[in-house]
Amino acid sequence: MCYYTFIENDKKVYEYRSIDGDSSYFFRFEQKNNNDRTLNLYGIDLKFIDFQNIQFNNKLIKVNKYHYKIVGQEDEESDYYFTSEYGLIMLESTDWSNVNVLINEEEFKPLQDSIRNKKK
């Protein structure tokens, strides 16, 4: 999966696409400039839950946790872990405990492991 970032009006946009062009893997996040407590996915505002400061690549990185839920729907609830520096790090289904999506796992594995360990 590859991603692009760009500025659109007063927002920073993060677009994720499958490298092989499979359109079923596509995310578009929008975050208002200078406000990391806001995150929008497919036009839906995600609820800011909490943040963690985690040491990664010799820097302290702020990882925000957001919750995605559409009222009246089932099986879509997920937690998204997101940073201003790197964008989406991972997501976990809160409906299906064994469903996780790790983004750029080779590079972010230490960061993903730290997130998981701090949740316990």
C-alpha positions as CSV (number, residue, x, y, z in Angstrom):
1,M,0.0,0.0,0.0
2,C,1.3,3.5,-0.8
3,Y,0.1,6.8,0.3
4,Y,0.1,10.4,-0.7
5,T,-0.4,13.6,1.3
6,F,-1.4,17.0,0.0
7,I,-3.0,20.1,1.3
8,E,-6.6,20.9,0.2
9,N,-8.1,24.1,1.5
10,D,-7.6,24.1,5.3
11,K,-7.0,20.3,5.5
12,K,-4.1,17.9,5.1
13,V,-5.3,14.9,3.0
14,Y,-3.8,11.4,3.3
15,E,-4.7,9.0,0.5
16,Y,-3.9,5.3,0.7
17,R,-4.0,3.0,-2.3
18,S,-3.0,-0.6,-3.1
19,I,0.2,-0.7,-5.0
20,D,-1.3,-3.2,-7.5
21,G,-4.2,-0.8,-8.2
22,D,-6.9,-2.9,-6.4
23,S,-9.5,-0.3,-5.7
24,S,-11.0,-2.3,-2.8
25,Y,-8.0,-1.0,-0.7
26,F,-8.5,2.7,-0.5
27,F,-8.6,5.1,2.4
28,R,-8.9,8.9,2.3
29,F,-8.4,10.7,5.6
30,E,-8.7,14.5,6.1
31,Q,-7.3,16.4,9.0
32,K,-7.8,20.0,9.7
33,N,-4.5,21.9,9.7
34,N,-3.1,22.4,13.2
35,N,-5.8,20.3,14.8
36,D,-4.8,16.7,15.4
37,R,-8.0,15.9,17.3
38,T,-10.0,15.9,14.1
39,L,-9.9,13.1,11.6
40,N,-12.4,12.4,8.8
41,L,-12.7,9.2,6.9
42,Y,-14.9,9.0,3.8
43,G,-16.8,12.1,5.0
44,I,-17.4,10.7,8.5
45,D,-15.8,12.4,11.5
46,L,-14.0,9.9,13.7
47,K,-14.2,10.4,17.4
48,F,-10.9,11.3,19.1
49,I,-10.4,8.8,22.0
50,D,-6.9,9.3,23.4
51,F,-3.2,9.7,22.5
52,Q,0.1,8.0,23.4
53,N,3.6,9.4,23.1
54,I,5.9,6.7,21.8
55,Q,9.6,6.7,21.1
56,F,10.2,5.8,17.5
57,N,13.2,6.4,15.2
58,N,14.9,8.4,18.0
59,K,11.9,10.8,18.2
60,L,8.9,11.1,20.5
61,I,5.9,10.5,18.3
62,K,2.3,11.4,19.3
63,V,0.0,8.6,18.2
64,N,-3.7,9.5,18.3
65,K,-6.5,6.9,18.6
66,Y,-9.8,7.6,16.8
67,H,-13.0,5.5,16.8
68,Y,-15.0,4.9,13.7
69,K,-18.7,4.0,14.0
70,I,-21.7,4.5,11.8
71,V,-25.0,4.6,13.8
72,G,-27.3,1.9,12.7
73,Q,-24.7,-0.3,11.1
74,E,-23.0,-3.4,12.4
75,D,-19.5,-4.8,12.0
76,E,-17.8,-1.6,10.9
77,E,-16.6,-0.3,14.2
78,S,-12.8,0.2,14.3
79,D,-10.0,2.0,16.1
80,Y,-7.6,3.9,14.0
81,Y,-4.1,4.8,15.2
82,F,-2.8,7.9,13.3
83,T,0.2,10.3,13.5
84,S,0.7,13.7,11.8
85,E,4.1,12.6,10.7
86,Y,3.3,9.2,9.2
87,G,-0.4,9.1,8.8
88,L,-2.2,5.8,9.5
89,I,-0.2,3.3,11.5
90,M,-2.7,0.6,12.1
91,L,-6.4,-0.1,12.5
92,E,-8.2,-2.7,14.6
93,S,-11.8,-3.9,14.4
94,T,-13.6,-3.5,17.7
95,D,-16.3,-5.9,16.4
96,W,-13.9,-8.7,15.3
97,S,-11.0,-9.1,17.7
98,N,-8.8,-11.0,15.2
99,V,-9.1,-8.4,12.4
100,N,-6.2,-5.9,12.3
101,V,-4.7,-4.0,9.4
102,L,-1.1,-3.0,9.8
103,I,0.2,-0.3,7.5
104,N,3.8,-0.5,6.2
105,E,4.5,-3.3,8.7
106,E,8.2,-3.6,8.0
107,E,8.9,0.1,8.8
108,F,6.2,0.6,11.6
109,K,6.4,-2.8,13.4
110,P,8.2,-1.3,16.5
111,L,5.6,1.5,16.6
112,Q,2.7,-1.0,16.2
113,D,4.2,-3.2,18.9
114,S,4.5,-0.3,21.3
115,I,0.8,0.7,20.7
116,R,-0.3,-2.9,21.4
117,N,1.9,-3.2,24.5
118,K,0.6,0.1,26.0
119,K,-3.0,-1.0,25.5
120,K,-2.5,-3.9,27.9
